[in-house]
Amino acid sequence: MTDRIEKIPQELNLQGLDALLISSLPNIRYLTCYEARDAYLLVSAKKNVFITDFRYLYEARKNLKGIQVQLINGSLFKTIARTAKELKIKRLGFESKNLVYAEQQKIREELDEKIGFLPTFDLIEGLRKIKSPQELKKIKTATRIATSAMQFAKRLLKPGLSEIDVVFEIERFIRLEHGCKPSFDIIVASGPNSSFPHHISSERKLLKNEPVLIDLGVDFQGYKSDLTRVFFLGKIPAYAREIYEIVLAAQKSAISEIQAGNPIGSIDNKARQIIAQKGYAKNFGHALGHGIGLEVHEEPHIYGKSSEELTENMVFTIEPAIYLPGKFGIRIEDMVWVKQKGSEVLSGNLDKRI
Amino acid sequence: MTDRIEKIPQELNLQGLDALLISSLPNIRYLTCYEARDAYLLVSAKKNVFITDFRYLYEARKNLKGIQVQLINGSLFKTIARTAKELKIKRLGFESKNLVYAEQQKIREELDEKIGFLPTFDLIEGLRKIKSPQELKKIKTATRIATSAMQFAKRLLKPGLSEIDVVFEIERFIRLEHGCKPSFDIIVASGPNSSFPHHISSERKLLKNEPVLIDLGVDFQGYKSDLTRVFFLGKIPAYAREIYEIVLAAQKSAISEIQAGNPIGSIDNKARQIIAQKGYAKNFGHALGHGIGLEVHEEPHIYGKSSEELTENMVFTIEPAIYLPGKFGIRIEDMVWVKQKGSEVLSGNLDKRI
């Protein structure tokens, strides 16, 4: 059992709950350090129960210490209801963002009428925002490998290769040289394809004097990284260089504002202002960044309307961009660790000069 | 626009609905043939609206013909509500298994009070159960590549390699030689690890005279395959051979029962009976198989309590197994296509002799 799970009942108590049904697999992994699949975790002051099916029973029992592993009996919904009854739970919370409507409905139907089944919001996600030293260590390793992969990709690029060729080579590098895996489908977007923020890598062949946008990340022991760079094959057109410099300035300016206590909204606004001043407000239509850890996208989201403040040991991406539909796009993405004073760019040694 | 989407309003009409909000990405892909990410599709007799954010806007407009692409404005929930109002929808269905509780709640709050927001069950999934000739062609290709990958893996195996080494080599084979990707994390489970039905491939090194269970699949243009074989490195212990023969007999018997019109439950029972007769009922704790197509696990599920009948052009796996915890496990998995008379094992040319 981990320290993390032991702290949950106190959190629940503050919300007037005596148990929580956790249906998010990353949340279960966070609390148990076990990579669960097809499982539910019921956390309460009395007992923690991990509910799974035959396929994972023995593996779960082998890996989970201090947590009861309960085989699904009859149906998942009946098993959850039976467990709640046995533990004399009166107010059971569920993760409203991580439970589909139909399952919520079926569990509700199976539960004793006297048991309240109540939506909660970002309870575990809120804890996951602040990284522990062990988590930071894994994120740093994931970032270091992604940085190497990006340097490898840069050396590899040449006219005539297809986007998908480059994807395969990067994957192979991550898997065979580093023994881990990509944290999402690697994006290689060449020429006009780079103007689609989340392009699906295609058979298109790289051409001379074109930008190639590469967005890649690595999963190291469950912890993710996420980096983007744009490279040019040959001559950099003056207009592209101009756009690149605007995006770089926006990123630099946003990063300079990062420090515990500063409002998240102002970080996004800072970058957006620089892009808007040059007339490209409409060409930067997504948020500035996202938290990263056990999931590639997690809390905190870095966007202008956020009312949250930065806290020490948050880790997130900063990825301003300008997309010129049908022409090209520039995005520069790094991972930043918030400190008491200032911040550290975890991918800081990855060159941004073009 | 595809024929598939044109048929939906009629289906909705039968259920007393005038529109459906589709939140499952495979369902959206099925209806539009476009690999959407972070999107919602509102289908109605008047108009079909694809709702997405800035990142996918231009790509979606380029790929979707005859479907209005709507940028999220304000919030996703407000945009859905505004669209429903504009189309004068009175009864809007949602996919109860594919929409999380919190989103369902927020959409409900934004919708006009006069609009009913009603749960539906497996509406598109029901259509996806029956494969078209074009879908079958893609599934066959995905199966053919998986078959080659399994044959490649068999030649590769030798004592001293780690499970994860084998995984990487199989992945490379699928990606570089065939230009597609695995449909799930490949399982290589050696010795006692094979007794965990969904083992996570590890650093464990293969030993002589041990079984190695390999479960792999391929994604070809969105369509998946899924196959399992067990190989032995060296001598096959007599006890393992005995277990292997039972599992093989169970599979053979189940497959012989497959034909349009037969009840699904009886297929599962047939295999389970053979395993139970030999005293291993408790060692086969999962369902016999699952439908496969745009998702690795989809309808129809092949289990004993199913009240459904087989229909022509269903495609699913048949994967009986015996797991002896801490010792070893045997699973044999093939993909079967239901025909008017009998069936065709799509992975039929993949050897099962040990």
Chai-1 contact restraints between the chains, C-beta under 6 A:
chainA,res_idxA,chainB,res_idxB,connection_type,confidence,min_distance_angstrom,max_distance_angstrom,comment,restraint_id
A,F54,B,G285,contact,1.0,0.0,6.0,A-B,restraint_1
A,F54,B,H286,contact,1.0,0.0,6.0,A-B,restraint_2
A,R55,B,P197,contact,1.0,0.0,6.0,A-B,restraint_3
A,R55,B,H198,contact,1.0,0.0,6.0,A-B,restraint_4
A,R55,B,H286,contact,1.0,0.0,6.0,A-B,restraint_5
A,Y58,B,P325,contact,1.0,0.0,6.0,A-B,restraint_6
A,E59,B,F196,contact,1.0,0.0,6.0,A-B,restraint_7
A,S96,B,Y101,contact,1.0,0.0,6.0,A-B,restraint_8
A,S96,B,A102,contact,1.0,0.0,6.0,A-B,restraint_9
A,K97,B,V100,contact,1.0,0.0,6.0,A-B,restraint_10
A,K97,B,A102,contact,1.0,0.0,6.0,A-B,restraint_11
A,L99,B,Y101,contact,1.0,0.0,6.0,A-B,restraint_12
A,V100,B,K97,contact,1.0,0.0,6.0,A-B,restraint_13
A,V100,B,V100,contact,1.0,0.0,6.0,A-B,restraint_14
A,Y101,B,S96,contact,1.0,0.0,6.0,A-B,restraint_15
A,Y101,B,L99,contact,1.0,0.0,6.0,A-B,restraint_16
A,Y101,B,Y101,contact,1.0,0.0,6.0,A-B,restraint_17
A,Y101,B,Q104,contact,1.0,0.0,6.0,A-B,restraint_18
A,A102,B,S96,contact,1.0,0.0,6.0,A-B,restraint_19
A,A102,B,K97,contact,1.0,0.0,6.0,A-B,restraint_20
A,Q104,B,Y101,contact,1.0,0.0,6.0,A-B,restraint_21
A,F168,B,R175,contact,1.0,0.0,6.0,A-B,restraint_22
A,F168,B,L176,contact,1.0,0.0,6.0,A-B,restraint_23
A,R175,B,F168,contact,1.0,0.0,6.0,A-B,restraint_24
A,L176,B,F168,contact,1.0,0.0,6.0,A-B,restraint_25
A,F196,B,E59,contact,1.0,0.0,6.0,A-B,restraint_26
A,P197,B,R55,contact,1.0,0.0,6.0,A-B,restraint_27
A,H198,B,R55,contact,1.0,0.0,6.0,A-B,restraint_28
A,G285,B,F54,contact,1.0,0.0,6.0,A-B,restraint_29
A,H286,B,F54,contact,1.0,0.0,6.0,A-B,restraint_30
A,H286,B,R55,contact,1.0,0.0,6.0,A-B,restraint_31
A,P325,B,Y58,contact,1.0,0.0,6.0,A-B,restraint_32
